[in-house]
């Protein structure tokens, strides 16, 4: 089996957008085949359809699944897993964006909070006091932004 013309076009588009969604060519090919399939697809079918090694398909699927893009199911009576992508691509993109923003914002928030707490009761020179004030303002704005983003993503998911 080889990729259809439509699969090739979608894969090329995903490849072009790879810098935005963290896909390389093989991941784009796998996502394209799964997304355009009318039913869940097995790893062996993906290997055959994409001409990517089984090991590489496995590794890419693991990352794509961790990103929440691909879902894995097991059909009763088989040992093989099957993969599918929710066809509501807008919700998929919104969920992915929300996860990435929250991951970045929460990590940033925790790191800055640690720094603020560490130097809260420390004797600081004027430059350090100013730097700590800048960090505190950033922290406050970060918390507000995260709250606004959560509201926005909640509205978008409705």
N, C-alpha and C positions, 0 to 999 in steps of 0.2 A: 504494500500500500504506500502511496505517496501523498503528500499534502495536496489538497485541492487548491484551485486558484484563489478562492476566498480565504482559505487558511493561510496561504502564502502572503496575501495582502494584509491580513490582520496581524500576522507575525511580524511583517516588515514594519507596520505601524507601532506595535509594541516595542520592537527593537529600537525604533527611532525615539521612543519615549522612555527608553530604559534608564536614562540618567535620572528621571523623575520617579520611577517606580522600582528601581533597584533590580531590574531584570537584565540578564545577559541574553544572548541570542537563543541559547538552549532553553532557558526558563521561559522566554517569550513563545517559543515553539510549543512547549508543553502546555502552557496556559491557553494558547490559541486552540490547540486540539481539544483540550478538555472543555473549554467554554463553548466551542461550536459543535460539540457532540450532543446529540439529542437524548443521550442516556449516560449514566456513569460509565467510565472507561477504566479498564485494568492497566496495571503497569506494563504487562506484556504487550497489550495493544498499543500503549504509548511508545514503547520501544520500537515496535514494528512500524508504527505510523510516522514517528519522528526520525528514525534512523539514528537515535542517540543511544549510547551504551546503557545497559540496565543499571549499572552503578551510578552513572551520571543522572539518569532519570530519577533514581531513588534519592540521591542527594538533593537534586533540585526540588523534587516533590516535598521533601522534608522542610526545606526553607520556605517554599511557597505555602505549605500548610501552616507552618509556624506564623507566617504573616497573616493568616486568616483568609487567604484568597481561595484556597482549595479545601474542600471537605473530603474526608475519607470515610467510606462505609464498607462493611463486609456483608456480602450477600450470603444468606443462609445456604448451607450445603457446599460451600466452597472455602478454600483456604486463602484465596486471593482477595486483596482489597481493591476496591473500585473508587475512583475519584470523580468529583463533579464540582462545578462552580455554579453558584446561585446566578440565575440569569438576570437578576435585577442588578445590573452593573453599577448603577448610580449608588445604590445602598452599599455595595461592595467597596466602591471607591471612597465613599464617605466614612465607612467603618475603618478602612485602612488609614485614611488621613487622621481620623480621630485617635486611633491607636498611636500613630507616629507622633502627633502633636502632644498627646498626653505623656507619652514616654519621655520625650524631650523636656517638656515643661516640668513634669514631676521630678525628673532627675536633676534638672537645673535648680528647682525649688529646694530639694533636699540638700544639695551640695552647698548652696548659698546659706541655707538655714544653719548648717553645720559651722560654716565660717563665722556667721554672725554670733552664734552661741559661744564659739571658741574665744572670740575677742571681746565679748560683751563686758566682762569685768576685768579686762586687761588694761594696763596703762599703755596708752598709745600716744605717739607724737601727733602733731597737727595734720600731717599728710595722711597718716593711717586713719585718723578720725574722719577725714574727708572721704577717704576710700571706703571706709565702713559705712558711711552715710550713703554714698552712691550705691553700694551693694544692698543696703536696707531698702532704698527707694526702688531698686530693681526688683527685689524680692516682693515688695508690696504690689508692684505693677504686674509681676508674674502671677501672683495669686489671683488678682482681678481678671487678668487675661484668661487664665485657665478656667475660671468660673464662666466667663463669657463664651469661651469656646465650647464648654460642655452644654450650655444652653443652646448655642447655635447648632451643634451636632444633634442634640435632642430634637430640635425643630426639623432639621433636615431628614431625620429618620422617620418622621411621621408620614 
